[in-house]
Amino acid sequence: MFEHFTERAQGTVVFAQQEALDLHHRYIGTEHLLLGLLRDGTSVGYVALGRLGVRLDDVRSEVVRLVGEGPSGTPDKTDAEALRVLGIDLDEVRRRTEEVFGEGALEKAVPVRRGGRRRACGPSVGQIPFTRRAKKVLELALREAKALRHDYIGTEHILLGLVSEREGLAARMLAERSASDERVRTVVSQLLSGN
């Protein structure tokens, strides 16, 4: 499916992955796709969200408030020192692990279930898998593109997929900001017609 994504839509997915990494989440959810759209700065999806009053910093703050930040995966100096007192040298553990399993083995994401609600499943970007809802959003983006008779999937289609999915965190956050399915479709339609 990604071969039909425009360069900006692909960039949105890359930005979503970066948002997940920055928040130490081990999955890409609908909230990360929304953050990815808001990071572009020039795409149709970004402009539509701007017209609707949806801003990156506000959404990111709300994601942190609602979902939290995951564990960093990297022990801080206090943790490392506490382990060293017990005779555990983290640098040596890392060296031996990479010697056996390959470089970067400790950084590979493991699909997790968070709060019994999120389940990671393919496709994945790098080592971070999409949640079931995020995957559905991308499938809905394809449907939205087909419904508009477009032979590509752009950021506008990802945005339309987010609002048509209706149950994910991104759809709920958009609805709370009065960016309903109908309003989003109206703004996207205006943008696509040059208004």
C-alpha positions in Angstrom: 0.0 0.0 0.0 2.8 2.4 0.8 3.8 2.6 -2.9 0.7 4.6 -3.5 1.5 7.2 -0.8 2.7 10.6 -1.9 6.1 11.7 -0.7 4.3 13.9 2.0 2.1 11.0 3.1 5.2 8.8 3.4 6.7 11.7 5.4 3.7 11.7 7.7 4.3 8.0 8.5 7.9 8.7 9.2 7.0 11.7 11.4 4.5 9.4 13.2 7.3 6.9 13.9 9.5 9.7 15.2 6.7 10.9 17.5 6.3 7.4 18.8 10.0 7.2 19.4 10.1 10.6 21.1 7.3 9.6 23.4 9.0 6.2 24.1 5.9 4.4 22.7 6.5 0.9 21.2 3.7 1.2 18.7 2.4 3.7 16.2 -1.2 4.6 17.0 -3.7 6.9 15.5 -2.5 9.7 17.8 1.0 9.3 16.3 -0.5 9.6 12.8 -2.2 12.8 13.8 1.0 14.2 15.2 2.8 13.1 12.0 0.3 15.1 9.9 0.8 18.1 12.2 4.6 18.0 11.7 4.7 18.4 7.9 4.0 22.1 7.7 2.8 22.4 4.1 0.7 19.4 3.2 -3.1 19.5 2.5 -3.6 17.5 5.7 -1.6 20.0 7.7 -3.3 23.0 6.2 -6.7 21.5 6.8 -5.9 20.9 10.5 -4.6 24.4 10.8 -7.9 25.8 9.4 -9.7 23.7 12.0 -7.5 25.1 14.8 -5.7 21.9 15.6 -2.1 22.6 16.7 0.9 20.2 17.1 1.9 21.3 20.7 -1.7 21.1 21.9 -2.2 17.6 20.5 1.2 16.4 21.7 0.5 17.7 25.3 -2.9 15.9 25.2 -1.3 12.6 24.0 1.2 12.8 26.9 -1.6 13.6 29.4 -3.9 10.7 28.1 -1.4 8.0 27.2 1.8 9.1 29.1 5.3 8.5 28.0 6.7 5.1 27.8 9.8 3.9 29.5 12.9 5.4 27.9 14.5 2.0 27.5 17.8 3.6 28.5 18.7 3.4 32.2 19.7 6.8 33.6 23.0 7.3 35.5 21.3 6.5 38.8 20.0 3.2 37.6 23.3 2.3 36.0 25.1 3.2 39.3 22.7 1.1 41.4 23.2 -1.9 39.1 27.0 -1.4 39.2 26.9 -1.6 43.0 25.3 -5.0 42.5 28.0 -6.0 40.2 26.1 -5.5 36.9 28.0 -3.5 34.3 25.4 -2.3 31.7 28.1 -1.5 29.1 29.3 -5.1 29.4 25.8 -6.4 29.1 25.2 -4.3 26.0 28.5 -5.4 24.5 27.8 -9.1 25.1 24.2 -8.9 23.9 25.2 -7.2 20.7 28.0 -9.8 20.2 25.5 -12.6 20.3 22.4 -11.0 18.8 23.8 -8.3 16.6 24.3 -4.5 16.8 21.3 -2.6 18.1 19.6 -5.8 19.5 18.6 -4.0 22.7 16.9 -1.2 20.8 14.5 -3.4 18.8 10.9 -2.6 19.7 8.8 -5.4 21.1 5.0 -5.3 20.4 3.2 -4.6 23.7 -0.3 -4.4 24.9 -0.9 -1.1 26.8 -3.7 -0.9 29.3 -5.5 -3.8 27.6 -6.5 -1.5 24.7 -3.7 -1.3 22.2 -2.3 -4.2 20.3 0.5 -3.8 17.9 0.2 -5.5 14.5 1.7 -5.1 11.1 2.5 -3.3 8.9 5.4 -1.7 10.7 7.8 1.1 10.0 11.3 0.3 11.0 10.9 -1.8 14.2 7.7 0.0 15.5 4.5 -1.7 14.6 1.2 -0.1 13.9 -1.8 -0.6 16.2 -4.8 -2.3 14.8 -6.6 1.1 14.7 -3.7 2.8 13.0 -3.6 0.1 10.3 -7.3 0.6 9.8 -6.8 4.3 9.4 -4.3 3.6 6.6 -6.8 1.2 4.9 -9.5 3.9 5.2 -7.1 6.4 3.7 -6.9 4.1 0.6 -10.7 3.9 0.5 -11.0 7.7 0.8 -8.6 8.1 -2.1 -10.6 5.7 -4.2 -13.9 7.4 -3.3 -12.4 10.7 -4.5 -11.1 8.9 -7.6 -7.5 9.7 -6.8 -4.7 7.4 -7.9 -2.5 8.3 -4.9 -2.8 8.4 -1.1 -2.0 11.9 0.3 -2.1 13.5 3.7 -5.7 14.6 3.1 -6.7 10.9 2.7 -4.8 10.0 6.0 -6.7 12.8 7.7 -10.0 11.6 6.3 -9.1 8.1 7.4 -8.5 9.4 10.9 -11.9 11.0 11.2 -13.8 8.1 9.5 -12.2 5.5 11.9 -14.1 7.3 14.7 -12.9 5.2 17.7 -9.2 5.8 17.9 -7.6 8.4 20.2 -6.9 10.8 17.2 -10.6 10.7 16.1 -11.7 11.5 19.7 -9.2 14.3 20.1 -10.3 15.8 16.7 -14.0 15.6 17.7 -13.2 17.3 21.0 -11.7 20.1 19.0 -14.8 20.5 16.9 -13.0 18.9 13.9 -15.8 16.4 13.2 -15.9 14.1 10.2 -18.2 16.5 8.4 -16.1 19.6 9.1 -12.9 17.9 8.1 -14.4 16.7 4.8 -15.7 20.2 4.1 -12.2 21.8 4.7 -10.4 19.1 2.7 -12.9 19.5 -0.2 -12.3 23.3 -0.2 -8.5 22.8 -0.2 -8.6 20.3 -3.0 -10.8 22.6 -5.1 -8.3 25.4 -4.6 -10.2 27.4 -2.0 
